[in-house]
């Protein structure tokens, strides 16, 4: 099978659309990652006096 797509848009318009699409789709993952990093910075891991965690 061979698929051929006709895209009347410029390469720039197509790339801008795809970047916007991928950003919107992955925004929940990005926000969760940012929250996780912020939480890690606010609450450093506890270290036991013996050095074992």
C-alpha distance matrix in Angstrom:
0.0 3.7 6.6 10.0 13.2 16.5 19.4 22.8 24.7 26.2 25.2 28.5 27.9 24.5 25.9 28.9 26.9 24.9 28.2 29.9 27.2 27.1 31.0 31.4 29.1 30.9 34.3 35.6 34.8 36.4 39.5 39.8 39.7 42.3 44.5 44.3 45.3 48.2 49.4 49.4 51.5 53.9 54.4 54.6 54.4 57.8 59.3 61.8 65.1 64.3 61.1 58.9 56.4
3.7 0.0 3.8 6.6 10.0 13.2 16.1 19.4 21.4 22.8 21.9 25.3 24.8 21.5 23.1 26.2 24.4 22.6 26.0 27.8 25.4 25.5 29.3 29.9 28.0 29.8 33.2 34.8 34.0 35.3 38.5 39.1 38.9 41.3 43.7 43.7 44.5 47.2 48.7 48.8 50.6 53.1 53.9 54.1 54.1 57.6 59.1 61.8 65.1 64.4 61.0 59.1 56.5
6.6 3.8 0.0 3.8 6.6 10.0 12.8 16.2 18.1 19.8 19.1 22.3 21.6 18.3 20.1 23.0 21.0 19.5 23.0 24.5 22.2 22.6 26.4 26.8 25.1 27.2 30.4 32.2 31.7 32.9 35.9 36.8 36.7 38.9 41.3 41.5 42.4 45.0 46.6 46.8 48.6 51.0 51.9 52.3 52.6 56.1 57.8 60.6 63.9 63.4 60.0 58.2 55.4
10.0 6.6 3.8 0.0 3.8 6.6 9.7 12.8 15.0 16.7 16.4 19.8 19.1 16.1 18.3 21.2 19.5 18.4 22.0 23.5 21.6 22.5 26.0 26.6 25.4 27.5 30.5 32.7 32.3 33.2 36.1 37.4 37.3 39.2 41.8 42.2 42.9 45.3 47.2 47.5 49.0 51.4 52.6 53.0 53.6 57.2 58.9 61.9 65.1 64.7 61.3 59.6 56.9
13.2 10.0 6.6 3.8 0.0 3.8 6.2 9.7 11.6 13.7 13.7 16.9 15.7 12.8 15.4 18.0 16.1 15.4 19.1 20.3 18.5 19.8 23.2 23.6 22.8 25.1 27.8 30.2 30.2 30.8 33.6 35.2 35.2 36.9 39.4 40.2 40.8 43.0 45.0 45.6 46.9 49.2 50.6 51.2 52.0 55.6 57.5 60.6 63.8 63.6 60.2 58.6 55.7
16.5 13.2 10.0 6.6 3.8 0.0 3.8 6.3 9.1 11.4 12.3 15.5 14.1 11.9 15.1 17.4 15.7 15.9 19.4 20.4 19.2 21.0 24.0 24.4 24.1 26.6 28.9 31.6 31.8 32.1 34.8 36.7 36.7 38.1 40.7 41.8 42.2 44.2 46.4 47.1 48.2 50.4 52.1 52.8 53.8 57.4 59.4 62.6 65.8 65.8 62.3 60.8 57.9
19.4 16.1 12.8 9.7 6.2 3.8 0.0 3.8 5.5 8.0 9.1 11.9 10.4 8.4 11.8 13.8 12.3 13.0 16.4 17.3 16.5 18.5 21.2 21.7 21.9 24.3 26.3 29.2 29.6 29.6 32.2 34.3 34.3 35.4 38.1 39.3 39.7 41.5 43.8 44.6 45.5 47.7 49.5 50.3 51.5 55.2 57.2 60.5 63.6 63.8 60.3 59.0 56.1
22.8 19.4 16.2 12.8 9.7 6.3 3.8 0.0 3.8 6.8 9.3 11.6 9.8 9.3 12.9 14.3 13.2 14.8 17.8 18.3 18.1 20.5 22.8 23.2 23.9 26.4 28.0 31.1 31.8 31.5 33.8 36.2 36.3 37.0 39.8 41.3 41.5 43.0 45.6 46.5 47.1 49.3 51.3 52.2 53.6 57.3 59.4 62.8 65.8 66.2 62.7 61.5 58.6
24.7 21.4 18.1 15.0 11.6 9.1 5.5 3.8 0.0 3.8 6.5 8.1 6.0 6.2 9.7 10.7 10.1 12.1 14.7 15.2 15.6 18.0 19.9 20.6 21.7 23.9 25.3 28.6 29.2 28.6 30.9 33.5 33.5 33.9 36.8 38.4 38.4 39.8 42.5 43.5 43.9 46.1 48.2 49.1 50.7 54.4 56.5 59.9 62.9 63.4 59.8 58.9 55.9
26.2 22.8 19.8 16.7 13.7 11.4 8.0 6.8 3.8 0.0 3.8 5.3 5.2 6.2 8.6 9.9 10.7 12.4 14.3 15.5 16.5 18.4 20.0 21.3 22.6 24.3 25.6 29.1 29.5 28.4 30.9 33.6 33.2 33.4 36.5 38.1 37.7 39.2 42.1 42.8 43.0 45.3 47.6 48.3 49.9 53.7 55.6 59.1 62.0 62.4 58.8 58.0 55.2
25.2 21.9 19.1 16.4 13.7 12.3 9.1 9.3 6.5 3.8 0.0 3.8 5.5 5.1 6.1 8.5 9.9 10.5 12.1 14.2 15.2 16.3 18.1 19.9 21.0 22.2 23.8 27.3 27.2 26.1 28.9 31.4 30.7 31.1 34.3 35.6 35.1 36.8 39.7 40.1 40.4 42.9 45.1 45.5 47.1 50.8 52.6 56.1 58.9 59.2 55.6 54.8 52.1
28.5 25.3 22.3 19.8 16.9 15.5 11.9 11.6 8.1 5.3 3.8 0.0 3.8 5.4 5.2 6.1 8.6 9.9 10.5 12.2 14.1 15.4 16.4 18.3 19.9 21.0 22.1 25.7 25.9 24.4 26.9 29.7 28.9 29.0 32.2 33.8 33.1 34.5 37.6 38.2 38.2 40.6 42.9 43.5 45.3 49.1 50.9 54.5 57.2 57.7 54.1 53.5 50.8
27.9 24.8 21.6 19.1 15.7 14.1 10.4 9.8 6.0 5.2 5.5 3.8 0.0 3.8 5.5 5.1 6.1 8.7 10.0 10.6 12.2 14.3 15.4 16.6 18.3 20.0 20.9 24.5 25.1 23.9 26.1 29.0 28.8 28.8 31.8 33.6 33.3 34.5 37.4 38.4 38.6 40.7 43.0 43.9 45.7 49.5 51.6 55.1 58.0 58.6 55.1 54.3 51.3
24.5 21.5 18.3 16.1 12.8 11.9 8.4 9.3 6.2 6.2 5.1 5.4 3.8 0.0 3.8 5.5 5.1 6.2 8.6 9.9 10.5 12.2 14.1 15.4 16.4 18.2 19.7 23.1 23.4 22.7 25.2 27.7 27.5 28.0 31.0 32.4 32.4 34.0 36.6 37.4 37.9 40.2 42.2 43.0 44.5 48.3 50.3 53.8 56.8 57.2 53.6 52.7 49.7
25.9 23.1 20.1 18.3 15.4 15.1 11.8 12.9 9.7 8.6 6.1 5.2 5.5 3.8 0.0 3.8 5.4 5.1 6.1 8.5 9.7 10.5 12.0 14.2 15.3 16.3 17.8 21.3 21.2 20.1 22.8 25.4 24.7 25.2 28.3 29.7 29.3 31.0 33.8 34.4 34.8 37.2 39.2 39.9 41.4 45.2 47.1 50.6 53.5 53.9 50.3 49.5 46.6
28.9 26.2 23.0 21.2 18.0 17.4 13.8 14.3 10.7 9.9 8.5 6.1 5.1 5.5 3.8 0.0 3.8 5.5 5.2 6.1 8.5 10.0 10.5 12.3 14.2 15.4 16.2 19.8 20.3 18.9 21.1 24.0 23.7 23.7 26.7 28.5 28.2 29.4 32.3 33.2 33.4 35.6 37.9 38.8 40.6 44.3 46.5 50.0 52.9 53.6 50.1 49.3 46.3
26.9 24.4 21.0 19.5 16.1 15.7 12.3 13.2 10.1 10.7 9.9 8.6 6.1 5.1 5.4 3.8 0.0 3.8 5.5 5.2 6.1 8.6 9.9 10.6 12.2 14.2 15.2 18.6 19.5 18.7 20.8 23.5 23.7 24.1 26.8 28.5 28.7 30.0 32.6 33.7 34.3 36.3 38.4 39.5 41.1 44.8 47.1 50.5 53.6 54.2 50.8 49.8 46.7
24.9 22.6 19.5 18.4 15.4 15.9 13.0 14.8 12.1 12.4 10.5 9.9 8.7 6.2 5.1 5.5 3.8 0.0 3.8 5.4 5.0 6.0 8.4 9.8 10.4 12.0 13.8 17.1 17.3 16.8 19.4 21.7 21.6 22.4 25.2 26.6 26.8 28.5 30.9 31.8 32.6 34.8 36.6 37.5 38.9 42.6 44.7 48.1 51.2 51.7 48.2 47.1 44.0
28.2 26.0 23.0 22.0 19.1 19.4 16.4 17.8 14.7 14.3 12.1 10.5 10.0 8.6 6.1 5.2 5.5 3.8 0.0 3.8 5.5 5.3 6.0 8.6 10.0 10.6 11.8 15.4 15.4 14.2 16.8 19.4 18.9 19.4 22.4 23.9 23.8 25.3 28.0 28.8 29.4 31.6 33.6 34.5 36.0 39.8 41.9 45.4 48.4 49.0 45.5 44.6 41.5
29.9 27.8 24.5 23.5 20.3 20.4 17.3 18.3 15.2 15.5 14.2 12.2 10.6 9.9 8.5 6.1 5.2 5.4 3.8 0.0 3.8 5.6 5.1 6.2 8.6 10.0 10.4 14.0 14.9 13.8 15.7 18.6 18.9 19.0 21.7 23.6 23.8 25.0 27.5 28.8 29.4 31.2 33.4 34.6 36.4 40.0 42.4 45.9 48.9 49.8 46.4 45.4 42.2
27.2 25.4 22.2 21.6 18.5 19.2 16.5 18.1 15.6 16.5 15.2 14.1 12.2 10.5 9.7 8.5 6.1 5.0 5.5 3.8 0.0 3.8 5.5 5.3 6.2 8.6 10.0 13.0 13.9 13.8 15.9 18.2 18.8 19.7 22.0 23.6 24.4 25.8 27.9 29.2 30.2 32.0 33.8 35.1 36.5 40.1 42.6 45.9 49.1 49.8 46.5 45.2 42.0
27.1 25.5 22.6 22.5 19.8 21.0 18.5 20.5 18.0 18.4 16.3 15.4 14.3 12.2 10.5 10.0 8.6 6.0 5.3 5.6 3.8 0.0 3.8 5.5 5.1 6.0 8.3 11.3 11.3 11.2 13.9 15.9 16.0 17.2 19.7 20.9 21.6 23.4 25.5 26.4 27.6 29.6 31.2 32.3 33.5 37.1 39.4 42.7 45.9 46.4 43.1 41.8 38.6
31.0 29.3 26.4 26.0 23.2 24.0 21.2 22.8 19.9 20.0 18.1 16.4 15.4 14.1 12.0 10.5 9.9 8.4 6.0 5.1 5.5 3.8 0.0 3.8 5.5 5.3 5.8 9.4 9.9 8.8 11.1 13.7 13.8 14.4 17.0 18.7 19.1 20.5 22.8 24.0 24.9 26.7 28.7 29.9 31.4 35.1 37.5 40.9 44.1 44.8 41.5 40.5 37.2
31.4 29.9 26.8 26.6 23.6 24.4 21.7 23.2 20.6 21.3 19.9 18.3 16.6 15.4 14.2 12.3 10.6 9.8 8.6 6.2 5.3 5.5 3.8 0.0 3.8 5.6 5.2 8.2 10.0 9.8 11.1 13.7 14.8 15.4 17.3 19.3 20.3 21.4 23.4 25.0 26.1 27.5 29.4 31.0 32.5 36.0 38.7 42.0 45.3 46.2 43.0 41.8 38.4
29.1 28.0 25.1 25.4 22.8 24.1 21.9 23.9 21.7 22.6 21.0 19.9 18.3 16.4 15.3 14.2 12.2 10.4 10.0 8.6 6.2 5.1 5.5 3.8 0.0 3.8 5.7 7.5 8.6 9.7 11.5 13.1 14.3 15.8 17.5 18.9 20.3 21.8 23.4 24.8 26.4 27.9 29.3 30.8 31.9 35.4 38.0 41.1 44.5 45.2 42.1 40.5 37.1
30.9 29.8 27.2 27.5 25.1 26.6 24.3 26.4 23.9 24.3 22.2 21.0 20.0 18.2 16.3 15.4 14.2 12.0 10.6 10.0 8.6 6.0 5.3 5.6 3.8 0.0 3.8 5.6 5.4 6.2 8.7 10.1 10.8 12.5 14.4 15.5 16.8 18.6 20.2 21.3 22.9 24.7 26.0 27.3 28.4 31.9 34.4 37.6 40.9 41.6 38.4 37.0 33.6
34.3 33.2 30.4 30.5 27.8 28.9 26.3 28.0 25.3 25.6 23.8 22.1 20.9 19.7 17.8 16.2 15.2 13.8 11.8 10.4 10.0 8.3 5.8 5.2 5.7 3.8 0.0 3.8 5.4 5.0 6.0 8.5 9.8 10.5 12.2 14.1 15.3 16.4 18.2 19.9 21.2 22.5 24.2 25.9 27.4 30.9 33.6 36.9 40.1 41.1 38.0 36.8 33.3
35.6 34.8 32.2 32.7 30.2 31.6 29.2 31.1 28.6 29.1 27.3 25.7 24.5 23.1 21.3 19.8 18.6 17.1 15.4 14.0 13.0 11.3 9.4 8.2 7.5 5.6 3.8 0.0 3.8 5.4 5.2 6.1 8.6 9.9 10.5 12.2 14.3 15.4 16.4 18.4 20.1 21.1 22.4 24.3 25.5 28.8 31.7 34.8 38.2 39.2 36.3 34.8 31.2
34.8 34.0 31.7 32.3 30.2 31.8 29.6 31.8 29.2 29.5 27.2 25.9 25.1 23.4 21.2 20.3 19.5 17.3 15.4 14.9 13.9 11.3 9.9 10.0 8.6 5.4 5.4 3.8 0.0 3.8 5.5 5.1 6.2 8.7 9.9 10.5 12.4 14.3 15.3 16.5 18.5 20.1 21.1 22.4 23.3 26.8 29.4 32.5 35.9 36.7 33.6 32.1 28.6
36.4 35.3 32.9 33.2 30.8 32.1 29.6 31.5 28.6 28.4 26.1 24.4 23.9 22.7 20.1 18.9 18.7 16.8 14.2 13.8 13.8 11.2 8.8 9.8 9.7 6.2 5.0 5.4 3.8 0.0 3.8 5.4 5.1 6.2 8.7 9.9 10.7 12.4 14.3 15.4 16.7 18.5 20.1 21.4 22.8 26.4 29.0 32.3 35.5 36.4 33.3 32.2 28.8
39.5 38.5 35.9 36.1 33.6 34.8 32.2 33.8 30.9 30.9 28.9 26.9 26.1 25.2 22.8 21.1 20.8 19.4 16.8 15.7 15.9 13.9 11.1 11.1 11.5 8.7 6.0 5.2 5.5 3.8 0.0 3.8 5.4 5.1 6.2 8.6 10.0 10.6 12.3 14.3 15.5 16.6 18.3 20.2 21.9 25.3 28.2 31.5 34.7 36.0 33.0 32.0 28.5
39.8 39.1 36.8 37.4 35.2 36.7 34.3 36.2 33.5 33.6 31.4 29.7 29.0 27.7 25.4 24.0 23.5 21.7 19.4 18.6 18.2 15.9 13.7 13.7 13.1 10.1 8.5 6.1 5.1 5.4 3.8 0.0 3.8 5.5 5.1 6.1 8.7 9.9 10.5 12.3 14.3 15.4 16.4 18.2 19.4 22.7 25.6 28.7 32.1 33.2 30.4 29.0 25.4
39.7 38.9 36.7 37.3 35.2 36.7 34.3 36.3 33.5 33.2 30.7 28.9 28.8 27.5 24.7 23.7 23.7 21.6 18.9 18.9 18.8 16.0 13.8 14.8 14.3 10.8 9.8 8.6 6.2 5.1 5.4 3.8 0.0 3.8 5.5 5.1 6.2 8.6 9.9 10.6 12.5 14.4 15.4 16.5 17.7 21.3 23.9 27.2 30.5 31.4 28.3 27.1 23.7
42.3 41.3 38.9 39.2 36.9 38.1 35.4 37.0 33.9 33.4 31.1 29.0 28.8 28.0 25.2 23.7 24.1 22.4 19.4 19.0 19.7 17.2 14.4 15.4 15.8 12.5 10.5 9.9 8.7 6.2 5.1 5.5 3.8 0.0 3.8 5.4 5.2 6.2 8.6 9.9 10.7 12.4 14.3 15.8 17.8 21.3 24.0 27.5 30.5 31.8 28.7 28.0 24.7
44.5 43.7 41.3 41.8 39.4 40.7 38.1 39.8 36.8 36.5 34.3 32.2 31.8 31.0 28.3 26.7 26.8 25.2 22.4 21.7 22.0 19.7 17.0 17.3 17.5 14.4 12.2 10.5 9.9 8.7 6.2 5.1 5.5 3.8 0.0 3.8 5.5 5.1 6.1 8.6 9.9 10.6 12.2 14.4 16.3 19.5 22.6 25.9 29.0 30.5 27.8 26.9 23.4
44.3 43.7 41.5 42.2 40.2 41.8 39.3 41.3 38.4 38.1 35.6 33.8 33.6 32.4 29.7 28.5 28.5 26.6 23.9 23.6 23.6 20.9 18.7 19.3 18.9 15.5 14.1 12.2 10.5 9.9 8.6 6.1 5.1 5.4 3.8 0.0 3.8 5.5 5.1 6.2 8.7 10.0 10.6 12.1 13.4 16.8 19.7 22.9 26.2 27.4 24.6 23.5 20.0
45.3 44.5 42.4 42.9 40.8 42.2 39.7 41.5 38.4 37.7 35.1 33.1 33.3 32.4 29.3 28.2 28.7 26.8 23.8 23.8 24.4 21.6 19.1 20.3 20.3 16.8 15.3 14.3 12.4 10.7 10.0 8.7 6.2 5.2 5.5 3.8 0.0 3.8 5.4 5.1 6.3 8.7 10.0 10.8 12.8 16.4 18.9 22.4 25.4 26.7 23.6 23.0 19.8
48.2 47.2 45.0 45.3 43.0 44.2 41.5 43.0 39.8 39.2 36.8 34.5 34.5 34.0 31.0 29.4 30.0 28.5 25.3 25.0 25.8 23.4 20.5 21.4 21.8 18.6 16.4 15.4 14.3 12.4 10.6 9.9 8.6 6.2 5.1 5.5 3.8 0.0 3.8 5.4 5.2 6.3 8.7 10.5 13.2 16.4 19.3 22.8 25.6 27.4 24.6 24.3 21.1
49.4 48.7 46.6 47.2 45.0 46.4 43.8 45.6 42.5 42.1 39.7 37.6 37.4 36.6 33.8 32.3 32.6 30.9 28.0 27.5 27.9 25.5 22.8 23.4 23.4 20.2 18.2 16.4 15.3 14.3 12.3 10.5 9.9 8.6 6.1 5.1 5.4 3.8 0.0 3.8 5.4 5.1 6.1 8.6 10.8 13.7 17.0 20.2 23.2 25.1 22.5 22.0 18.6
49.4 48.8 46.8 47.5 45.6 47.1 44.6 46.5 43.5 42.8 40.1 38.2 38.4 37.4 34.4 33.2 33.7 31.8 28.8 28.8 29.2 26.4 24.0 25.0 24.8 21.3 19.9 18.4 16.5 15.4 14.3 12.3 10.6 9.9 8.6 6.2 5.1 5.4 3.8 0.0 3.8 5.5 5.3 6.0 8.0 11.4 14.2 17.7 20.6 22.2 19.4 18.9 15.7
51.5 50.6 48.6 49.0 46.9 48.2 45.5 47.1 43.9 43.0 40.4 38.2 38.6 37.9 34.8 33.4 34.3 32.6 29.4 29.4 30.2 27.6 24.9 26.1 26.4 22.9 21.2 20.1 18.5 16.7 15.5 14.3 12.5 10.7 9.9 8.7 6.3 5.2 5.4 3.8 0.0 3.8 5.6 6.1 9.3 12.4 14.9 18.6 21.0 22.9 20.1 20.3 17.5
53.9 53.1 51.0 51.4 49.2 50.4 47.7 49.3 46.1 45.3 42.9 40.6 40.7 40.2 37.2 35.6 36.3 34.8 31.6 31.2 32.0 29.6 26.7 27.5 27.9 24.7 22.5 21.1 20.1 18.5 16.6 15.4 14.4 12.4 10.6 10.0 8.7 6.3 5.1 5.5 3.8 0.0 3.8 6.3 9.7 12.0 15.0 18.3 20.7 23.1 20.8 21.0 18.1
54.4 53.9 51.9 52.6 50.6 52.1 49.5 51.3 48.2 47.6 45.1 42.9 43.0 42.2 39.2 37.9 38.4 36.6 33.6 33.4 33.8 31.2 28.7 29.4 29.3 26.0 24.2 22.4 21.1 20.1 18.3 16.4 15.4 14.3 12.2 10.6 10.0 8.7 6.1 5.3 5.6 3.8 0.0 3.8 6.4 8.5 11.8 14.9 17.6 19.9 17.7 17.7 14.6
54.6 54.1 52.3 53.0 51.2 52.8 50.3 52.2 49.1 48.3 45.5 43.5 43.9 43.0 39.9 38.8 39.5 37.5 34.5 34.6 35.1 32.3 29.9 31.0 30.8 27.3 25.9 24.3 22.4 21.4 20.2 18.2 16.5 15.8 14.4 12.1 10.8 10.5 8.6 6.0 6.1 6.3 3.8 0.0 3.8 6.4 9.0 12.5 15.1 17.1 14.5 14.8 12.1
54.4 54.1 52.6 53.6 52.0 53.8 51.5 53.6 50.7 49.9 47.1 45.3 45.7 44.5 41.4 40.6 41.1 38.9 36.0 36.4 36.5 33.5 31.4 32.5 31.9 28.4 27.4 25.5 23.3 22.8 21.9 19.4 17.7 17.8 16.3 13.4 12.8 13.2 10.8 8.0 9.3 9.7 6.4 3.8 0.0 3.8 6.3 9.7 12.8 14.3 11.8 11.4 8.4
57.8 57.6 56.1 57.2 55.6 57.4 55.2 57.3 54.4 53.7 50.8 49.1 49.5 48.3 45.2 44.3 44.8 42.6 39.8 40.0 40.1 37.1 35.1 36.0 35.4 31.9 30.9 28.8 26.8 26.4 25.3 22.7 21.3 21.3 19.5 16.8 16.4 16.4 13.7 11.4 12.4 12.0 8.5 6.4 3.8 0.0 3.8 6.5 9.6 11.6 9.9 9.7 7.2
59.3 59.1 57.8 58.9 57.5 59.4 57.2 59.4 56.5 55.6 52.6 50.9 51.6 50.3 47.1 46.5 47.1 44.7 41.9 42.4 42.6 39.4 37.5 38.7 38.0 34.4 33.6 31.7 29.4 29.0 28.2 25.6 23.9 24.0 22.6 19.7 18.9 19.3 17.0 14.2 14.9 15.0 11.8 9.0 6.3 3.8 0.0 3.8 6.5 8.1 6.2 6.8 5.6
61.8 61.8 60.6 61.9 60.6 62.6 60.5 62.8 59.9 59.1 56.1 54.5 55.1 53.8 50.6 50.0 50.5 48.1 45.4 45.9 45.9 42.7 40.9 42.0 41.1 37.6 36.9 34.8 32.5 32.3 31.5 28.7 27.2 27.5 25.9 22.9 22.4 22.8 20.2 17.7 18.6 18.3 14.9 12.5 9.7 6.5 3.8 0.0 3.8 5.4 5.2 5.6 5.9
65.1 65.1 63.9 65.1 63.8 65.8 63.6 65.8 62.9 62.0 58.9 57.2 58.0 56.8 53.5 52.9 53.6 51.2 48.4 48.9 49.1 45.9 44.1 45.3 44.5 40.9 40.1 38.2 35.9 35.5 34.7 32.1 30.5 30.5 29.0 26.2 25.4 25.6 23.2 20.6 21.0 20.7 17.6 15.1 12.8 9.6 6.5 3.8 0.0 3.8 5.5 7.6 9.2
64.3 64.4 63.4 64.7 63.6 65.8 63.8 66.2 63.4 62.4 59.2 57.7 58.6 57.2 53.9 53.6 54.2 51.7 49.0 49.8 49.8 46.4 44.8 46.2 45.2 41.6 41.1 39.2 36.7 36.4 36.0 33.2 31.4 31.8 30.5 27.4 26.7 27.4 25.1 22.2 22.9 23.1 19.9 17.1 14.3 11.6 8.1 5.4 3.8 0.0 3.8 5.5 8.6
61.1 61.0 60.0 61.3 60.2 62.3 60.3 62.7 59.8 58.8 55.6 54.1 55.1 53.6 50.3 50.1 50.8 48.2 45.5 46.4 46.5 43.1 41.5 43.0 42.1 38.4 38.0 36.3 33.6 33.3 33.0 30.4 28.3 28.7 27.8 24.6 23.6 24.6 22.5 19.4 20.1 20.8 17.7 14.5 11.8 9.9 6.2 5.2 5.5 3.8 0.0 3.8 6.5
58.9 59.1 58.2 59.6 58.6 60.8 59.0 61.5 58.9 58.0 54.8 53.5 54.3 52.7 49.5 49.3 49.8 47.1 44.6 45.4 45.2 41.8 40.5 41.8 40.5 37.0 36.8 34.8 32.1 32.2 32.0 29.0 27.1 28.0 26.9 23.5 23.0 24.3 22.0 18.9 20.3 21.0 17.7 14.8 11.4 9.7 6.8 5.6 7.6 5.5 3.8 0.0 3.8
56.4 56.5 55.4 56.9 55.7 57.9 56.1 58.6 55.9 55.2 52.1 50.8 51.3 49.7 46.6 46.3 46.7 44.0 41.5 42.2 42.0 38.6 37.2 38.4 37.1 33.6 33.3 31.2 28.6 28.8 28.5 25.4 23.7 24.7 23.4 20.0 19.8 21.1 18.6 15.7 17.5 18.1 14.6 12.1 8.4 7.2 5.6 5.9 9.2 8.6 6.5 3.8 0.0
